[in-house]
Amino acid sequence: MELIIKPGTKQDWRQPEKAVLIGELMPVHPQPLERRSGCETWSAEFSPDGSYFAWSLGHGIVKLVPWPLEESSGSPTRSATRCKNYFCNAGWQENDNPKEKTLECGQTVWSLAFGPRSSKDRTCHRRDCQLASLSHLFSSLVLATGLNDGHIKVWEVLTGHLLFNLTGHQDVVRDLTFAPNGGWTLVSGSRDQTIRIWDLTKDGKTVHVLTGHKQWVYCCRVSPDCSMIASVSGENYVFLWSMRSYTFIRKLEGHKNCVISCDFSPDGALLVTASLDTQVYLWDPYTGESVMQLSHCFPDLYSYAVCAVCLRSVRFSPEGLYFATVADDRDLRIWALGMDRPVIESPVPQNPVTNGLCCAFSPQGGVLATGTRDGQVQFWRSLRVVPSLRHLSRVSLRQSVSSHQVMALPIPKKMKDFLTYRTLLTCHENNSLHHLQEVIALN
């Protein structure tokens, strides 16, 4: 594996800028770009504590590398000094002594999900854990891998030991996500058109199976308060499910083509979805209302022609003020809430290649990782900002209060609109000034 660090220049995040490529990870033996099945990076993820980065580099192999990236022997182009300059060093824990790991999964890996790392106090008080062999699970970082044969393998990151081999899906496990409340509930979406909820504290038994999709399930996400599951498939709409009763809530309609990816904002007040028709929608998941609609491609605003490309992934940033979209031609854009143009976009490629597949923000911010069809990962400099006090107050409130509860509060309508993100409905070019009031840039 080779890390190539590319020097960047200081950029003004307040104006639309070209994305700065600050590093790459690639297989030891790079695969030629021939769209050959099996060498794709379908998934790339940062651990919640920021100590590891995982990527599926193709052919059933998952690489786990300590984060931030460090110099290693045999890679003379690596520079530990540059890594520390470009990548946030938060999340590094000396006592854990993270080391690079290689997981041989035996099947094509389509999805990755890190589990939460519990505290020692929480571990010691888990008296309901009946299996001594699983006691270390609740104090260790774990990684779930969704495979081509429908199996889900759960690994202990620090040792590389296989903890579970979950069976039940009848086709490719396309997406995985752990409940964000620190519990050990795993949600999986599959090409068998079902969503399964697993409980790792009960030896990985299936808690429930959600049915209703008529096409492959591409993506599933759990809301931050663990009240809802959002899922998208080869259909033009989004399904919302109750995480408490495991029942269908509502269907979000508006997209004109297959919805391929979705993600909740950190406060759970917004759901962003991306479709193969290059359209991006922001929804209020509590009311089902479309708050804003954007297009990933702008033929009238950019010098190059828009070809027939498809969006592949969308992700919110850790503070919830931005989200990123990536298309299968490596076209990357980072958007700010309340603005109808991207604040960062990838430069026009000299030789366009159709192979962008996934993206993920680092938990500390400042870096966005994108996976490609040739088994590589590219790291881009993203925005690092300090949110305004009013945005932090909104996030704190919305983590526990639904849109219906906000609308029932005895407060002015303008405040209700702000708390429910209805101000995004009036998005226009001058809203860049409004957005600047929400952040302080970290130079």
N, C-alpha and C positions, 0 to 999 in steps of 0.2 A: 504494500500500500504506500502511496506517495502523496505527500502534501506539497502543493505548490502555492507559495505565498506571493501575491501580486501587490505591488505598492499601490496605495490609494491616495487620493487627494482630498483635502478638506472640502466638504460640500455644504452648501447652504440649504438646509432642509425646508426652509420656508418657501422655496421656489421648486417647481418640477425639475428634478435632476435625473441624470442618467445613473442607473444603479452601478455601484462600484464592486467589482469582483475582488474579494480579499483572500480567497483560498479555495482549494479544490482537494477532494479526496477521490482517488481512483484505484481500481483494482491493480494488483501487481502486474497482471497480464491483461491490459485493456482489451475489451472486445471491439471489433470493427462495427461501425454504425451501419448495420445491415438489417436493423429491425428484427434480429433473430430472437425468437422466443427463448426466454430463460435467463437473459443477462440484464434484465431491467431492474432499476431501483424503484420498486413500486411504493416503498414506504421509507421514511427517514424521520427519526424522532429524537428529541432531547429528553433526558430524565427530568422529573419534576424538580429535583434539587439541583439540577445543573451540573451534576458530576460526570455524566456519561452522555455520549451521542451514539445512536444506533442507526445502521443503514443496511438494507438488503441489497447486496452488490451482485445478486444474480446467482443462478445455479445452486440454489438451496443454502446459500451462505449468508450469515448475518455477522457484521463486524460491530463490536462494541469498543469504542475508543474513549479514553478519559477526556473530559472537557474541563477547561479549555485545552485545545490541541497543543501537544508538547513535541519537542524534537525527539526522534528515536534513531537508533543506529540503523545504518543501511539506507538512510534517506538524506543524502547530503544537501538537498535543496530545502530541507526543513530549517526553520529558524525559531528556537524557543523564544528569543527576544521579540521577534516580530509577532509571534502568536500572542504573547502577553500584551503587546501594544494594540493588536486588533481585536482580540476577544476578551470579553469581560471575565475576570478571574473569580468572580463570586461563585459560590457553590463548590469550590475545590475544598476537599476535606483531607488533610494530611493523614489523619488516623485511619481512614479507610484505605489509603494507598491504592487508588484505582489503577488497574492495569488493563491493557488491551486484551480483548477476548475474541475468539472466533467460534461461532455456533454453527455446527453442521446440522441442518434441519432435515436433509434428505429429500425435500420437496421445494418447489418454487415458493418463495415467501412473498405473500401479497400484502401483509399488514403487520404492523408492530404497535405495541402499546406498553409503556412502562407503568408498573403498579406503584402505589404510594409507599413511602418509606416511613414506617411507624416509629414512634419514639420508644425508648427503653421502658419508660414508665407504663406506656400503654401495653407493651409486650408483657411485662411482668404481671399485669392485672387481667390478662386473658385467661381466666380460669375455666372457660368453656372449651378451650382447645384440648381435645381428648387425645390427639395423636402427638406424641412427643417428637416424632420425626418431622412434624410441621411447625414446631415451636420457633425455629429460626426464620420461618417464612415471614412472620409478622415483624421482624426487625431488620429484614434484608430488602434490598431493592430487587424487584423481579421484572422480567420482560416477557410478554406474551407475543407469540408469533403465529400468524394465521397462514395456513399452508394450502397448497393446490389440491390436496386430497380431502379437504374438509376437516382435517385435524387442527387442533390448537395446542401448541406446546408452550409451556410456561417454564421459564428458566430463572435460576438464581444468578444475578448478574456477577457478584463478586467471585463466585466459584465456577460458574458455567455449568452447574449441575441442572439436570432436567428434573423439575418438580412435579409437573402434571403433563399428561397427554390426553386432552379433552376430545371426546368423540361425540358426534351427534349430527353435525352438518353433513349433507350429502354432496356438497360441491365446494368450490373455492371459497375460503373465508376471506372476503374482500376487505373487511374493516374490523378493527378492535378498539375498544375504549374502556378504561376503568372508570368506575363511579368516582367523581372528584371529591367526595366527602372523606377520603382517607380509608374507606372500607375496602373489602376484597371482593366486590361485585364486578364481574367482567361482562361486557355486552359485546356481542359479535354479530356481524351482518354477512350474509353469504349469497352466493349465486343460486342457492336452492330456494331463494325468495323468502327466507325466514330470518328472524332476529332471535337470538338466544341470549338469555341472562343466566350467568353462571355464578355460583357461590364457592369461592376457593376455600372458605372455612369449613365447608361440608364436603371435603374431598373432591371438589370440582364438579359437584352435581349440578345439572340444569335445573334452575328454579322455574323458568317459564319459557315458552316458545311463542313469539308473536308472529302471526300470519296475517296476510292481507295484501302484500305486494304481489303483483302479477309478472314482475320482471326481476332481473338480478338486483340485489341490494348492493349499492356501491359504497355507501357511507352511513355511519350511525354515530350520534353524539348524545351524551348525557348532559342535561342542564346543570349548572354549578350547584343549585340547591337540591339536585337529585330528584326533582319532581317530574321531569319529562325526559323522553327519548325522542330525538328527531332522526328520521331515516329517509334516505333518498334512493331511488332505483332507476331502472330504465324507463321511467314514466315521467310525465310532465308536471308532477306535483310532489309535495313533501308530506310525509306522514308524521304526526305527533302522537305519542303514546304516553300514558300515565305510568310513571315508574313505581307508583305505590300500589295501584290495582292491576297493572299490566293490561290495561284496556285502551282501545283506540279513542283519541280525543277529537282530532280534526284533521282535515286535509287542506294544505295550503296550495292554492291554484293561481297560476299567473305565467309560469314559464311556458315557452312554446316548443321546447325540446327536452330531451332527457336531462334530469337533474343529476349531476355527477358528484357533488361535494357539498358539505354543510359544516357549520361551526357556530357554537354559541359564544356570545360575548362573555367576558369574565364575570359580569354581574347577572347574566342570564336574561337580560331585558331585550336582547336582540338575537336574531338568528340570521346568519348570512348563508345564502345558497348560490351555487354556481351551476350553470347549465351548459350543455354542449353547443347551444346557440350563442355563446359568449356573453349571455346576460347574467348579471349579478343582482340578486334581490336582498334587501334587508327587511326582515319581518318582525312584527311584535308577536312572539309565540303565544302570548296569553290571549290575544284578541284575534289573531289570524290576519291582521291588517298588514298590507305591504307599506312599509315606511319610506322606502326609497328604492329606485331601480337605476342601475348603471350598466354600461356596456364596456366590456374589456377592450374592444377595438373601436378606434375612432378614425375612419378613413378621411374625414374632412379636417382633422386636426394635425395629422402627421404626414410626413413627406413620403412615406412608403405605403404601398397599397396593402390593404388587408386581404389576406388570402383565407381560404377556407380552413380555419383552425378551430380547435375545440378547447374549451377550458377544462382543466384537469383537477385543480385543487384550489381551495380557499381557506385561509386561516386568519383568526384574530390575533392581534399582538397582545402581550401580557397585560398591558394597562388598559386595553380596550378602546383606544383612540384610533387605531389603524387596523387594516386588514390587507392581506396580500392575496393576489390571484396569479396563477401560473397556467400557461397554455402549453399545448403539446408541441409548439414550435420554439420553446424556451423563452417565450415572451413573459416577462415578469413585471408586475405592477404592484405598487403599494399605495393604498388609498387612505385618506383621512376622513373620519366621520364628518359629514356636513359639507363635503366638497365633491363636485361632480367630475373632477379631473384627478388623475393620480399625482401624488407628490414625488414619487420615484418610479422610474420605468427603466427597463433593461435597454442597453444600447442596441441599435440595429445590427443583427449578426451579419458578418461578411458572407458566410455560407450557411443560410438557414437550414436547420436540421429539425425534423419533427420528432422531438423526444423528451419534452418536459413532462413530468408526471406528478410530482408531489412537492409540498413545501411545509416548513415548520419554523416557528420563531424560537429562539433561545429563551428560556424562562426569565433571564435577567434583562432581555432586550438587547438591541444593538446588532444582532446577527440574524439573518434569515437563511435557512438552508433549503436548497432545491435539489430534488433527485431527478435523474435523467434516464432515458431508455437504454443507455450504454453502460449502466452500472456505476455511474459517477455521482458525486455530490458536490455542489458548488455552494460556497458561502458568500453572501452579499452583505455589505454594510447596510443596516436598516436604521430607523430612527430611534434615538435614545432621548427621551424627554421626561420631565417631571410634570405629571398632570396637575391641573389647577385644583384648588381646594374645592371648588364647586363640583368638578367632575368626580373627585374622590368621594365627596359627600353623596353624590348621585349613585355611584357604584355601591357604597356602603348601604344605602337605603334599599336599592333595587335587589340586592342579594337576598333579601328576606321579605320584600313587599312586591306583590304582583301589580300589573297595570290596572286591573280593576280596583284594587285597594288604593292605588295612588289617585285614581279619578274620583274616589269617594272622599278624599281628604278635604277639609275646609281650607283650602289654599287657593291663591289666584290661578286663573287658567294658564297664564304664561309659565308659571312654575310647574304646573301639571304637564304642559307640553314639553318642558325641558326634561323633567324626570322620566317621561315616557318616550323621549327621543322624537317627538312629533315635530320638533324644530327642523329635522332633516327633510321634511316635506317641502320646505321653502329653499332647498339647496340651489345656489347659483354661484357664479364666479366670485362675487364679493364675499362669499362666506369664508374665504381664506382668512380674512381679517377676523371673523368671528371665531374661527378655529384657533388662531394664534392666541386668543385669550384663554384657551384651555390648557396650554402647555408652556413649558420653559425648556428650551433646547439645551442639551448637554454637549458642549463643543469638545 
